[in-house]
Amino acid sequence: MSAPRVVAHASWRALRHPGWEAATLSEVEDGWRLAGRAEIRFPEGPTAIRYRIDCSRRWEPRAVQLVLRTPAGRRRIEILRSEAREWTVSGFRNPDLRGCTDIDFAASPATNTVTLNRLALPVGKTTEIRTTYVMFPDITPIAVRQRYTRISERRYFFEGLHNGFSREFEVDERNLVTTYPEGWERTPVPQRRGAGAARRPRASRRMNP
Protein backbone atom coordinates (compact mmCIF):
# COMPACT_ATOMS: atom_id res chain seq x y z
CA MET A 1 0.00 0.00 0.00
CA SER A 2 1.43 3.37 -1.00
CA ALA A 3 1.88 6.18 1.51
CA PRO A 4 -0.66 9.03 1.59
CA ARG A 5 0.11 11.85 -0.84
CA VAL A 6 -0.36 15.23 0.84
CA VAL A 7 -2.26 17.64 -1.39
CA ALA A 8 -2.89 20.57 1.00
CA HIS A 9 -2.23 21.98 4.46
CA ALA A 10 -4.31 24.61 6.24
CA SER A 11 -4.43 26.26 9.65
CA TRP A 12 -6.92 28.58 11.31
CA ARG A 13 -7.33 30.79 14.36
CA ALA A 14 -10.58 30.43 16.29
CA LEU A 15 -12.54 33.68 16.73
CA ARG A 16 -15.34 32.65 19.11
CA HIS A 17 -13.08 30.93 21.64
CA PRO A 18 -9.29 31.18 22.06
CA GLY A 19 -7.69 28.43 20.00
CA TRP A 20 -6.41 27.11 16.68
CA GLU A 21 -6.76 24.22 14.26
CA ALA A 22 -4.38 22.71 11.69
CA ALA A 23 -5.34 20.13 9.06
CA THR A 24 -3.77 18.09 6.30
CA LEU A 25 -5.62 16.80 3.24
CA SER A 26 -4.13 13.70 1.62
CA GLU A 27 -4.89 11.34 -1.23
CA VAL A 28 -4.70 7.70 -0.15
CA GLU A 29 -4.80 4.49 -2.16
CA ASP A 30 -8.58 4.12 -2.12
CA GLY A 31 -9.78 7.65 -1.43
CA TRP A 32 -9.07 10.75 0.64
CA ARG A 33 -8.01 11.53 4.19
CA LEU A 34 -8.49 14.67 6.27
CA ALA A 35 -6.46 14.69 9.48
CA GLY A 36 -6.14 17.48 11.99
CA ARG A 37 -5.42 18.78 15.44
CA ALA A 38 -6.96 21.62 17.42
CA GLU A 39 -6.68 23.27 20.82
CA ILE A 40 -9.67 25.35 21.89
CA ARG A 41 -10.61 26.89 25.24
CA PHE A 42 -14.34 26.27 25.53
CA PRO A 43 -16.33 27.63 28.51
CA GLU A 44 -16.07 24.10 29.96
CA GLY A 45 -12.27 24.31 29.86
CA PRO A 46 -9.31 23.81 27.51
CA THR A 47 -9.84 21.04 24.98
CA ALA A 48 -7.34 19.28 22.71
CA ILE A 49 -8.82 17.55 19.65
CA ARG A 50 -7.23 15.11 17.25
CA TYR A 51 -9.12 13.57 14.32
CA ARG A 52 -8.87 11.61 11.11
CA ILE A 53 -11.59 11.23 8.48
CA ASP A 54 -11.15 8.60 5.75
CA CYS A 55 -13.32 8.97 2.67
CA SER A 56 -13.99 7.09 -0.54
CA ARG A 57 -12.93 8.37 -3.95
CA ARG A 58 -16.31 10.11 -4.11
CA TRP A 59 -15.64 11.84 -0.75
CA GLU A 60 -18.15 9.71 1.14
CA PRO A 61 -16.99 9.44 4.79
CA ARG A 62 -16.20 5.85 5.77
CA ALA A 63 -14.25 6.02 9.04
CA VAL A 64 -13.76 8.76 11.61
CA GLN A 65 -11.37 8.62 14.55
CA LEU A 66 -11.69 11.33 17.16
CA VAL A 67 -9.66 11.81 20.35
CA LEU A 68 -10.55 14.49 22.90
CA ARG A 69 -8.54 15.62 25.92
CA THR A 70 -10.11 17.86 28.58
CA PRO A 71 -9.39 18.54 32.26
CA ALA A 72 -11.82 15.68 32.97
CA GLY A 73 -9.69 13.18 31.04
CA ARG A 74 -9.36 11.55 27.62
CA ARG A 75 -12.17 10.30 25.39
CA ARG A 76 -11.98 8.49 22.06
CA ILE A 77 -14.68 7.49 19.59
CA GLU A 78 -14.62 5.76 16.23
CA ILE A 79 -17.46 6.37 13.79
CA LEU A 80 -17.93 4.02 10.83
CA ARG A 81 -20.30 4.36 7.88
CA SER A 82 -21.25 1.53 5.54
CA GLU A 83 -22.14 1.82 1.85
CA ALA A 84 -25.76 1.31 2.92
CA ARG A 85 -25.47 4.46 5.11
CA GLU A 86 -25.58 2.51 8.34
CA TRP A 87 -23.47 4.08 11.10
CA THR A 88 -21.73 2.55 14.10
CA VAL A 89 -20.22 4.53 16.97
CA SER A 90 -17.44 2.88 18.98
CA GLY A 91 -18.63 -0.54 17.89
CA PHE A 92 -22.37 0.00 18.48
CA ARG A 93 -24.84 0.47 15.67
CA ASN A 94 -26.66 3.81 15.87
CA PRO A 95 -30.01 3.68 14.04
CA ASP A 96 -30.59 7.41 14.63
CA LEU A 97 -27.81 8.13 12.13
CA ARG A 98 -29.19 5.86 9.39
CA GLY A 99 -29.28 7.62 6.05
CA CYS A 100 -26.76 10.35 6.94
CA THR A 101 -24.42 11.09 4.05
CA ASP A 102 -21.87 13.37 5.69
CA ILE A 103 -19.88 14.11 8.86
CA ASP A 104 -19.60 17.54 10.48
CA PHE A 105 -17.67 18.76 13.52
CA ALA A 106 -19.31 21.78 15.17
CA ALA A 107 -16.05 23.40 16.28
CA SER A 108 -14.07 22.98 13.07
CA PRO A 109 -13.87 24.68 9.68
CA ALA A 110 -12.19 21.64 8.12
CA THR A 111 -15.10 19.21 7.78
CA ASN A 112 -16.81 21.52 5.25
CA THR A 113 -14.09 20.37 2.85
CA VAL A 114 -15.32 16.78 2.76
CA THR A 115 -18.96 17.74 2.22
CA LEU A 116 -18.27 20.36 -0.45
CA ASN A 117 -16.07 17.98 -2.43
CA ARG A 118 -18.71 15.26 -2.24
CA LEU A 119 -21.55 17.57 -3.30
CA ALA A 120 -19.65 19.33 -6.13
CA LEU A 121 -22.49 21.84 -6.42
CA PRO A 122 -22.74 23.96 -9.58
CA VAL A 123 -22.81 27.72 -8.95
CA GLY A 124 -26.31 28.84 -8.02
CA LYS A 125 -27.48 25.42 -6.83
CA THR A 126 -28.75 24.47 -3.35
CA THR A 127 -28.97 21.08 -1.69
CA GLU A 128 -30.17 19.76 1.65
CA ILE A 129 -28.34 16.92 3.39
CA ARG A 130 -28.67 14.72 6.46
CA THR A 131 -25.45 14.85 8.49
CA THR A 132 -23.83 13.08 11.42
CA TYR A 133 -23.05 16.09 13.62
CA VAL A 134 -20.49 16.05 16.43
CA MET A 135 -20.58 18.78 19.10
CA PHE A 136 -17.62 19.69 21.32
CA PRO A 137 -16.74 19.01 24.05
CA ASP A 138 -19.72 16.59 24.14
CA ILE A 139 -18.74 14.26 21.29
CA THR A 140 -21.93 12.22 21.06
CA PRO A 141 -22.96 12.35 17.36
CA ILE A 142 -26.52 13.26 16.38
CA ALA A 143 -28.36 13.40 13.05
CA VAL A 144 -29.22 16.89 11.73
CA ARG A 145 -30.41 18.54 8.53
CA GLN A 146 -28.14 21.04 6.77
CA ARG A 147 -28.32 23.09 3.59
CA TYR A 148 -25.54 24.33 1.31
CA THR A 149 -25.89 26.92 -1.47
CA ARG A 150 -23.04 27.66 -3.86
CA ILE A 151 -23.15 31.42 -4.40
CA SER A 152 -20.07 31.72 -6.62
CA GLU A 153 -16.93 29.80 -7.53
CA ARG A 154 -15.41 30.15 -4.04
CA ARG A 155 -18.32 31.30 -1.86
CA TYR A 156 -21.00 29.21 -0.13
CA PHE A 157 -23.97 29.82 2.14
CA PHE A 158 -24.46 27.28 4.94
CA GLU A 159 -27.61 26.70 7.01
CA GLY A 160 -27.97 24.45 10.04
CA LEU A 161 -31.67 23.62 9.82
CA HIS A 162 -31.72 22.08 13.30
CA ASN A 163 -30.54 25.22 15.10
CA GLY A 164 -31.12 28.17 12.76
CA PHE A 165 -27.41 28.91 12.34
CA SER A 166 -26.33 30.32 8.97
CA ARG A 167 -23.14 31.77 7.53
CA GLU A 168 -21.54 32.75 4.23
CA PHE A 169 -17.97 31.55 3.88
CA GLU A 170 -15.22 31.28 1.29
CA VAL A 171 -12.93 28.42 0.29
CA ASP A 172 -9.80 27.82 -1.76
CA GLU A 173 -9.32 25.53 -4.77
CA ARG A 174 -9.37 22.44 -2.50
CA ASN A 175 -12.56 23.60 -0.73
CA LEU A 176 -10.61 24.38 2.46
CA VAL A 177 -12.15 27.35 4.29
CA THR A 178 -10.35 30.67 3.83
CA THR A 179 -12.81 33.02 5.56
CA TYR A 180 -15.57 32.10 8.01
CA PRO A 181 -16.92 35.32 9.60
CA GLU A 182 -17.09 35.32 13.42
CA GLY A 183 -15.88 31.73 13.44
CA TRP A 184 -12.45 31.13 11.93
CA GLU A 185 -9.60 33.03 10.34
CA ARG A 186 -7.13 31.32 8.00
CA THR A 187 -3.51 31.70 9.10
CA PRO A 188 -0.20 30.88 7.40
CA VAL A 189 0.84 27.25 7.82
CA PRO A 190 4.03 27.13 9.92
CA GLN A 191 7.02 25.50 8.27
CA ARG A 192 8.34 22.16 9.44
CA ARG A 193 10.74 21.92 12.35
CA GLY A 194 14.26 22.66 11.36
CA ALA A 195 13.14 25.68 9.38
CA GLY A 196 12.28 27.75 12.44
CA ALA A 197 8.67 26.57 12.64
CA ALA A 198 6.46 25.62 15.53
CA ARG A 199 5.81 21.96 16.20
CA ARG A 200 2.09 22.49 16.54
CA PRO A 201 0.56 21.65 13.13
CA ARG A 202 1.80 18.08 12.59
CA ALA A 203 -1.79 17.12 11.80
CA SER A 204 -1.03 14.22 9.50
CA ARG A 205 0.56 12.11 12.22
CA ARG A 206 -0.95 8.65 12.56
CA MET A 207 -3.81 8.29 15.03
CA ASN A 208 -3.12 6.05 18.01
CA PRO A 209 -5.78 3.80 19.52
N, C-alpha and C positions, 0 to 999 in steps of 0.2 A: 504493500500500500504506500503510495507516495505521500510525502509530507504536505501539509496545507500550504497553499500559495497565498500569501498576504496580498490583498488588493487595495486596502485602505486602512488608515488609522484616523481616529478623531478623538478630541477631548473637549470637555465642556466645563464651565463653571455654573454651579447652581445659583439661581437668583432668589428663590423663595426661602431656602434654608442654606446656611453655610455648607459648602461642599463642592465636590467635583466628580466627574466621571471620565473614564478613558476606555475606548473600545477599539477592537481590531476586527475587520471584516476579511475573511479568508475563503478561498475556493478550495474545497476538499474533493476527494475522489468521486464521491457520489452526490455532491451538492454544495451547500454553503454553510459557513459557520460564523456566528457573531459572538465574540467573547469580550468580556469587559469587567472592570472593577470600578467601584465608587465608594466614596466616604462622604456621608451626609449627616449633619446634626439635626435630627428631627426633634420636635418638642419632647418626645419620649426619651431622647438621649442620642449620643453619637452612634452611628450605624455604619458598619463596613459591609459592602455587598460584593460578591463575586459571582459571575454567571457565565454560562455558555449555552448558546442556542444552535442546534444543528438542524438544518433544513434540507429539503430535497432540491433537485435541480430547478423545480418550479417555485422554490421559496416557501414551500409548505413546511411549517415547523413539525419536527419529528421527535426531538428530545431536548429537554431543558434541564440544566443543572443549576441550582441556585443555592449559594451559601451565604448566610447572614450572621454577622457578629454584632451583638449589642452588649450593654453592661449586664444584661440578664443571662448572657451565655451565647452559645453557638447553635444555629439551626440550619438544617440542610433539607432540601426537597428535590425530588426528581420528577419531572412531568413528562409523560410520554403520550404521543398521539399516533393512532393507527391510521391506515389509509381509509378506513371506514369512519373516521372522525370520532373514534372512541378514545377517551382520555383516562389515563391512570395517574394518580398522584402518590408518590412514594410507595408504589406497589399495590395500591388499592384503586379499583375502578371507581370513577366519579361520574355517575349518570347525569348530573347537573350540567356537565360540560359537553355532553354529546352534541355533535353538530357544529361545534366551534371550529373555525377555520384558521384562527390566528392567535398569537400570544402577545400580551401587552403588559409591560411593567409600568406602574403608575409613576414612579419617581425615576424616570429614565427617558432621555430623548432617543436612545439608540433603537428601541424596538420598533419605532415607526419604519425603520429601514426595511425590515423583513416584510411588513405588511405592504408597503408601497411597491416593493419589487414584485411581490406576488400579484398584486392587483393590476399593475401596469396600466393605470387609467389613462385614457386619452384626455387631452385638455378639454375642459368644459363638462366632463362627465362626473357623476356622483354615484357612489355605491354604499350600501349598508351591509355591515358584516356582524357576525356573532363571534365574540372574542373571549378567550380565557384571560382574565384580568387579574393581575397580582398586585396587591397593595403592599406598601411598606410602612412601618416595620412588621405589620401582620401579613404574613406571606401565604395565607390561605387563598387559593385561586377561586374566582367566581366567574360565572358566565354573564356577559353584558352585551348590549347592542351599541355599535359605533357606526359613524358615517364619515366617509372621506369624500371631498370634492377637490378635483384638480383645477385650480384657477388658471395657472399658466405653466410654462415648462418647469419652473422650479418652485412654485408656490402652491400650497394646499390649504384647505380649510377642514379642520377636524371637529367632530361633535361627539361627545360622550352622551348617548341618549339615555343612559341610566342615571346621570347626575346633572345634566344640563350644562356641563362644561363645554366650551368651544374656544378654538384658537386658530388663527392663521399662522402658518410657519413656512420657512423656506428650507430647501435642501440643496445638496451639491449633485454632481453627476452620478454618484453612487446611491443617492437618496439618503445620505446621512444629513441630519439636521444641521443647518448653519445658523439660523435665527429662530428662536422660540420665545416670543415676548413674554416677560414676567415669569419665565420658567428656566430657560437655559441660554447661555451665551457660549458660542464656540470659541475655543482658545487654541493657540499654536500647540502642536504636539511636541513635547520635549524630545530632544535627541536621546539616543541610547547612551548608557553609561560609557564612560571613556571619552565622550565628546562634551563633557561638562553638563550633562543632563541629569535631571532628577530620576530616581529609580521608580517613582510612582506608577507610570502608565504601562507596565509590562502586562497588558491585559490578555495577551494571547497565551500566557502560561497555562499548562495543562491543569485541569480541575482535579483535585484530590477527593477521594471518597470522604 
